Structures are given as C-alpha cells and as structure tokens.
Amino acid sequence: MIALLFILLGLFFLLGVPIAFSLGLASAITVWQGDLTQMVVVVQQIFNSINSFPLMAIPFFMLAGYLMQEGGISNRLVDFSNTLVGSMSGGLAIVAILTSLFFAAISGSGAATTAAIGSILIPAMLAKGYDVKFAASNQAAAGALGVIIPPSIPLILYGIAAGVSVGDMFFAGILPGLVITISLILYAYIYSKKQGYTGTEKSSPKEILVAGRKAILAIFMPVIVLGGIYGGIFTPTEAAVVAVVYSFIVGFVVYREIKFSAIMGILQKSAVTTAVILSIIGTAGLYSYIMQNLRVPAMLSDAVVGTIESPIIFILLVNVILLISGMFIEAAAAILIFVPILLPIALEFGMDPVHFGIIMVVNLAMGMFTPPVGLNLFVASQISNVGISRLSKAILPFVAVVLINVLLISFLPFLSTWLPSFR
C-alpha cells in the first residue's frame, strides 16, 4: 500500500497531471485498493483539511494582494525605493529587491510579488541597458521574499500543520527574510559594479520626502497588519480581513486607481487563485492522512533516528529533500506532505519546531526560482520574454546566494527563534 501510494504520485507527476489531481488520485486509488467501503474517507479528509478557521486568512490575503496590485501601491513602492537606492551601481536591481521586500510584506505571495514588481522594473532595467537574463533572474529571486517575509501563506500553513502559533511563525520569518534581502542586494551591487550598470540620478532630500509621502500608506499597511497581530489586537485571520479593507480604501478611495468596473475582475482572480491553493491543501491533507494511517512517518522516524546520529547530517538531508521537492511541488502541498514526516524526526533531534518551519519555508521559497519548474522563474520568463532554458543558467548565482543563507538559517537557530522569544 505504501509503495502504491508513492509510485502513483510519482507517475502522475511524470505525466504532468496537476498537483491537486495527482495527490487526490493517488490517495483515492490507494484507499480503493485497500477497502472500497472506506472511499467516504476521501471526501471527509479533503473537507477536514480545509475546514480550518486560520485557513480563512488565505483568500483574504490573496484578495488584498490583488487589490494592491491594481491600486497603484506597487508603483509608489518602486518610486520610493528608487529615490533611496536608485543612484547606486545596479540601482534598479536593488530597487527590485527592496520593493519586493515591501510588497512581500503586503501580498504574502511569491508569484504575486514577482508579477507586480517585475512588470514595472524588468522593462525599466532593460531600458537602462541591463542584461535581460540578469534582470529577470534578479526579480525571480527577489519575488521569493513573498513567502518568507510575513504575512506569508506558507508560514500560515506550517503553523496549522505543525500546531505552532502562526504569530510565532510570522515573527520568526522577519530576520531570515532580512538576511536574505541584504545578501541579494550585495550580490546585485557587486555584479552590477562589475558589469558597469550605473544608477539613476541621485534624488534630493525633497524628492525622497515627496516619494515617501506618496508611498506612506503602502508602507504603513504591514505595520498595521503585523503590529495588530504581534500586539494581540487581532488574529492572523482577522488581520487578513483588515488588509483587504485597508487596501480597498487606499486603492479605491485615496489613490483612486481601482475603478469600480475592475472590482469584479479582482474578485474573480482572487477566487480562482484561492480555489487552486485550497484544492492543493485539501488533497495534500488527504495524502498526509493516508500516510499517517499507514504509519509512514513513524517508520521513517525510526529508520532515520536509528541510522543518523548527527543532527547536522539530518539538517543537511532535510535541506536537500526540501530543495528538490520545492522545484517540483507547490509549497502548500510540500508543507502538508512533509511536516507529518519530518517534524517528528526534527523533534527527536531536539530542534525547535519554529526554527524547523523556517528552514522548510526558506527551502521551498528557493525552489520557487530554481530550475526546472520554479514558479517565479516562469512568471519572470513571461514578463521578460526570455526562455526558461536561458534563465535556468542565469539564475544559478542567485540560487547559490540563497543556498548560503539556507545553511546560515539552518545552523544559526537564533535567527528564527530570537524574535518569537519576546512574545
């Protein structure tokens, strides 16, 4: 039964079946082969997997992201970042990273961050003479900040799957996200200096203040959302609703860039994206339930703990497994599949569940721009009109930079646990 479960999933992946259907079909066929009368479990577990109050944060954060993308917030963040760092060597590349950091703290989605910021800055970088492969790769890597910087959908899912406070996970993602941001900026600066990519004209203090004033409402949003969560004013789910209301008021009433005719389209896009994510969560939850019934996590835990004595070897093995998985599997599904398997083993080695969650999320974030099927890579490819094969080579230095950060985060637990310790 265990072999059938894994073989079917691998077969469906190879055939190109969408991930939600792959997980659902592999699970359903395994249950059917075991006992046809238990097929009702398939429906029950899919429903149970999405019947969670914290998961309500996902559709609201997705809606907030689309509202801000449509409401001109990304443009204002780009303009403000440009006045701050645009004059440096590789200024526009650094602006892309810095703006992605701001936008990630609002949208919570890597693909949305890549699309919203990349559609503005990739053409701007090309106009300034940047190599198209570098411009697209830089944005694909920067977009991954969307799943590390809170609020983040993968952080929410890990908190639910691991029984860890979502607020603690949000806190834990801040320092690793900042460390990765700084590393990407340093690489972009050094590479741009070498290639002779000059910055824009230096902005005056007045221009910085004007751009900051225009972007203040956009910058203030993560302060409201995250401050409310950390201050105990509202839960992450309630914070997602606050984000929707705030982004609608800013985009529709204050900036007046969201037209009434566009609202239905925004709702439709967020509904479709949410449906895709929840379908994956539902079928991944079913797959995890079957694995637990077959005692897969317990058997793997006994085998790993019995053969691997060093926690260092275990952490390195986990990083390899998660990085490879992130290349092929949606982050939501990977979290729900691997948490029941890997977390008990991590706890056996004395690891903090919050620290382990950040290791997992950062690896899966790196998988979003790692060839051959990184989602951010596809989004950047569409914006830049550069083929995936060409981008796959250009992205490798960015993968190396983030990989170094993964190792730092893995072996320096305080980066993940220091801020949550203040709660």
KARAHU-V250481 format. One record per pair of residues at least 6 apart in sequence whose C-alpha atoms are under 7 Angstrom apart, sorted by the first residue. I is the first residue (numbers start at 0). J is the second residue. Records with the same first field share a line. If there is no record, write none. Layout:
# KARAHU-V250481
I->J + J
This chain:
# KARAHU-V250481
0->29
1->293
3->29
4->25 + 26 + 29
7->25
8->21 + 22 + 25
11->21
12->21
18->279
19->278 + 279 + 282
22->282 + 283 + 286
23->282
26->285 + 286
27->41
30->37 + 38
31->38
41->285
44->284 + 285
45->281 + 282 + 284 + 285
46->281
48->280 + 281 + 284
49->277 + 280 + 281
53->236
55->236
56->235 + 236 + 239
57->152
58->269 + 273
59->239 + 240 + 243
60->106 + 107 + 239
61->106 + 269
62->243 + 266 + 269
63->106 + 242 + 243 + 246
64->105 + 106
65->265 + 269
66->246 + 247 + 265
67->246 + 250
68->115
69->257
70->250 + 251 + 256 + 257
71->250 + 256
72->217
73->102 + 115 + 116
75->213 + 214
76->98 + 214
77->94 + 98
78->210
79->207 + 210 + 211 + 214
80->94 + 97 + 98
81->94
82->202 + 207
83->207
84->90 + 93 + 94
85->91 + 94 + 198 + 199
86->198 + 199 + 200 + 201
87->197 + 198
88->188 + 191 + 192 + 196 + 197 + 198
89->187 + 188 + 191 + 192 + 196 + 197 + 198
90->198 + 199
91->124 + 198
92->134 + 137 + 187
93->184 + 187
95->116 + 120 + 138
96->141 + 180 + 184
99->112 + 116 + 141 + 142 + 144
100->144
102->112
103->112 + 144 + 145 + 148
104->145 + 148 + 149 + 150 + 221
105->150 + 221
107->145 + 146 + 149 + 150 + 151 + 152
108->145 + 146 + 151 + 152
109->142 + 143 + 144 + 145 + 146 + 375
110->142 + 374 + 375 + 378
112->142 + 145
113->138 + 139 + 142 + 375 + 378 + 379
114->378
117->138 + 379
118->382
121->134 + 135 + 383
124->134
125->131
129->196
131->383
132->390 + 393
133->393
135->379 + 380 + 383
136->390 + 393 + 394
138->379
139->368 + 375 + 376 + 379
140->368 + 397
142->375
143->364 + 365 + 367
144->176
145->151
146->152 + 153 + 364
147->172 + 176 + 360 + 361
148->172 + 173 + 176
149->169 + 172 + 173
150->169
153->330 + 331 + 360
154->165 + 168 + 169 + 360
155->165
156->331
157->334 + 356
158->164 + 165 + 168
160->335 + 338
161->338
166->228 + 229
167->419
168->353
170->418 + 419
171->415 + 416 + 418 + 419
172->357 + 415
174->414 + 415
175->408 + 414 + 415
179->401 + 404
182->400
183->400
224->238 + 242
227->233
228->234 + 235 + 238
250->256 + 257
251->257 + 258
279->331 + 332
280->331 + 332
283->332 + 335 + 336
284->335
287->335 + 336
296->339 + 340
300->343 + 344
304->344
307->313
310->348
318->362
321->359 + 362 + 363
322->362 + 363 + 365 + 366
324->333
325->362 + 363 + 366 + 367
326->366 + 367 + 369 + 370 + 371 + 372 + 373
327->372
330->363
353->416
354->412 + 415 + 416
357->415
358->405 + 408 + 409
361->405
362->405
365->398 + 401
366->373
367->373 + 374 + 375
368->374 + 375 + 376
369->398
370->391
377->387
380->386 + 387
408->414
